[in-house]
Amino acid sequence: MSLAFSMSGGVKDDSNGSTQSDKKDLKERRLEIAESLVQGRVSDFESYQKNVGIAEGLEQASEVINETLNKLNEEDE
């Protein structure tokens, strides 16, 4: 059994793929932000900076999830 960090907090069983779903949600939100930036829906530079920061944070969160899953998988072997 593999355990993973849940976006809602805590550790949970990853056998149902919910961590993969969390990663997908992060990616989808990041793409939504990127699309809004490309389409010029940002009203000012401050909003642009905020959205870029959020997108970067989502990317870093996804990387942490990947690293954690890899470590857990290595421990299982």
NORRANOR-V735355 format. One record per backbone hydrogen bond with DSSP energy under -1.0 kcal/mol. CO is the residue of the C=O (numbers start at 0). NH is the residue of the N-H. If there is no record, write none. Layout:
BEGIN
co:nh
CO:NH
CO:NH
END
This chain:
BEGIN
co:nh
1:13
3:11
5:8
9:5
11:3
13:16
16:20
17:21
18:22
19:23
20:24
21:25
22:26
23:27
24:28
25:29
26:30
27:31
28:32
29:33
30:34
31:35
32:36
33:37
34:38
35:40
36:39
43:47
44:48
45:49
46:50
47:51
48:52
49:53
50:54
51:55
52:56
53:57
54:58
55:59
56:60
57:61
58:62
59:63
60:64
61:65
62:66
63:67
64:68
65:69
66:70
67:71
68:72
69:73
70:74
71:75
72:76
END
